């Protein structure tokens, strides 16, 4: 039951040995517990999201790097510079991804 922005848990138990309808009532404010659980759930979601994002971004970049390395062995020397530039760009993108992940962990 919510009242004035608080979340409370109410437990009602009948008192034994009474002829009348007498009850024992306990009211607990569980607002902070629910807030903590929500924050924990959001943190867990954020961690899973960024781990998936990192994997989804790194996989194609690593594939491009591997293809570049294979092409360097197959192509003439005049194409090697272009492949080095492409590999440098891949390394730069991977470092940006790592920086973003590091910032997300703060």
C-alpha beads as a LAMMPS data file, in Angstrom:
LAMMPS data file: protein, C-alpha beads

106 atoms
105 bonds

1 atom types
1 bond types

-500.0 500.0 xlo xhi
-500.0 500.0 ylo yhi
-500.0 500.0 zlo zhi

Masses

1 110.0

Atoms # bond

1 1 1 0.000 0.000 0.000
2 1 1 1.426 3.402 -0.936
3 1 1 0.774 6.488 1.125
4 1 1 2.558 9.832 0.981
5 1 1 5.246 8.364 -1.248
6 1 1 6.028 5.559 1.167
7 1 1 5.735 1.865 0.467
8 1 1 4.630 -0.088 3.488
9 1 1 4.114 -3.726 4.295
10 1 1 1.252 -4.512 6.679
11 1 1 1.010 -7.794 8.600
12 1 1 -2.108 -8.560 10.595
13 1 1 -2.363 -11.509 12.982
14 1 1 -5.213 -12.366 15.354
15 1 1 -4.218 -12.463 19.012
16 1 1 -4.874 -15.914 20.448
17 1 1 -6.914 -16.406 23.579
18 1 1 -9.210 -13.394 23.239
19 1 1 -12.967 -13.599 22.971
20 1 1 -13.075 -10.415 20.987
21 1 1 -11.745 -9.744 17.550
22 1 1 -8.348 -8.453 18.612
23 1 1 -5.490 -8.246 16.150
24 1 1 -1.785 -7.538 16.240
25 1 1 -0.778 -5.169 13.410
26 1 1 2.796 -4.551 12.199
27 1 1 3.525 -1.826 9.652
28 1 1 6.968 -1.748 8.040
29 1 1 8.248 1.031 5.776
30 1 1 9.907 -0.842 2.900
31 1 1 10.447 2.211 0.653
32 1 1 14.220 2.104 1.000
33 1 1 14.330 -1.633 0.366
34 1 1 12.321 -1.235 -2.831
35 1 1 14.456 1.716 -3.905
36 1 1 17.623 -0.341 -3.316
37 1 1 16.213 -3.285 -5.310
38 1 1 15.279 -0.993 -8.181
39 1 1 18.760 0.568 -8.245
40 1 1 20.362 -2.878 -8.134
41 1 1 18.199 -4.033 -11.010
42 1 1 19.100 -0.939 -13.055
43 1 1 22.807 -1.459 -12.409
44 1 1 22.530 -5.102 -13.458
45 1 1 20.674 -4.085 -16.633
46 1 1 23.284 -1.420 -17.427
47 1 1 26.136 -3.894 -17.001
48 1 1 24.514 -6.487 -19.263
49 1 1 23.669 -3.824 -21.840
50 1 1 27.216 -2.471 -22.034
51 1 1 28.748 -5.951 -22.125
52 1 1 26.491 -6.856 -25.052
53 1 1 27.195 -3.544 -26.750
54 1 1 30.945 -4.038 -26.418
55 1 1 30.738 -7.518 -27.871
56 1 1 28.532 -6.370 -30.753
57 1 1 30.917 -3.529 -31.614
58 1 1 34.203 -5.373 -31.145
59 1 1 33.308 -8.465 -33.159
60 1 1 32.992 -6.779 -36.583
61 1 1 35.986 -4.525 -35.930
62 1 1 38.132 -7.544 -35.069
63 1 1 36.881 -9.280 -38.224
64 1 1 37.948 -6.267 -40.324
65 1 1 41.386 -6.343 -38.711
66 1 1 41.777 -10.047 -39.445
67 1 1 40.725 -9.568 -43.062
68 1 1 43.229 -6.722 -43.387
69 1 1 46.008 -8.954 -42.062
70 1 1 45.078 -11.687 -44.532
71 1 1 44.965 -9.201 -47.404
72 1 1 48.423 -7.891 -46.491
73 1 1 49.800 -11.351 -47.163
74 1 1 47.979 -11.651 -50.502
75 1 1 48.203 -8.174 -52.026
76 1 1 51.098 -6.243 -53.448
77 1 1 53.203 -3.916 -51.328
78 1 1 51.494 -0.791 -52.738
79 1 1 48.221 -1.729 -50.956
80 1 1 49.832 -2.318 -47.573
81 1 1 49.654 1.367 -46.600
82 1 1 45.862 1.414 -47.054
83 1 1 45.526 -1.729 -44.962
84 1 1 47.733 -0.216 -42.227
85 1 1 45.492 2.869 -42.187
86 1 1 42.424 0.639 -41.927
87 1 1 44.000 -1.324 -39.052
88 1 1 44.905 1.926 -37.297
89 1 1 41.306 3.079 -37.577
90 1 1 40.117 -0.234 -36.133
91 1 1 42.509 0.138 -33.191
92 1 1 41.250 3.675 -32.631
93 1 1 37.616 2.491 -32.605
94 1 1 38.463 -0.325 -30.176
95 1 1 40.130 2.160 -27.821
96 1 1 37.036 4.414 -27.952
97 1 1 34.833 1.410 -27.108
98 1 1 37.106 0.567 -24.160
99 1 1 36.960 4.185 -22.936
100 1 1 33.165 4.213 -23.148
101 1 1 32.997 0.968 -21.180
102 1 1 35.389 2.318 -18.561
103 1 1 33.222 5.427 -18.146
104 1 1 30.080 3.296 -17.844
105 1 1 31.586 1.403 -14.904
106 1 1 31.941 4.572 -12.818

Bonds

1 1 1 2
2 1 2 3
3 1 3 4
4 1 4 5
5 1 5 6
6 1 6 7
7 1 7 8
8 1 8 9
9 1 9 10
10 1 10 11
11 1 11 12
12 1 12 13
13 1 13 14
14 1 14 15
15 1 15 16
16 1 16 17
17 1 17 18
18 1 18 19
19 1 19 20
20 1 20 21
21 1 21 22
22 1 22 23
23 1 23 24
24 1 24 25
25 1 25 26
26 1 26 27
27 1 27 28
28 1 28 29
29 1 29 30
30 1 30 31
31 1 31 32
32 1 32 33
33 1 33 34
34 1 34 35
35 1 35 36
36 1 36 37
37 1 37 38
38 1 38 39
39 1 39 40
40 1 40 41
41 1 41 42
42 1 42 43
43 1 43 44
44 1 44 45
45 1 45 46
46 1 46 47
47 1 47 48
48 1 48 49
49 1 49 50
50 1 50 51
51 1 51 52
52 1 52 53
53 1 53 54
54 1 54 55
55 1 55 56
56 1 56 57
57 1 57 58
58 1 58 59
59 1 59 60
60 1 60 61
61 1 61 62
62 1 62 63
63 1 63 64
64 1 64 65
65 1 65 66
66 1 66 67
67 1 67 68
68 1 68 69
69 1 69 70
70 1 70 71
71 1 71 72
72 1 72 73
73 1 73 74
74 1 74 75
75 1 75 76
76 1 76 77
77 1 77 78
78 1 78 79
79 1 79 80
80 1 80 81
81 1 81 82
82 1 82 83
83 1 83 84
84 1 84 85
85 1 85 86
86 1 86 87
87 1 87 88
88 1 88 89
89 1 89 90
90 1 90 91
91 1 91 92
92 1 92 93
93 1 93 94
94 1 94 95
95 1 95 96
96 1 96 97
97 1 97 98
98 1 98 99
99 1 99 100
100 1 100 101
101 1 101 102
102 1 102 103
103 1 103 104
104 1 104 105
105 1 105 106
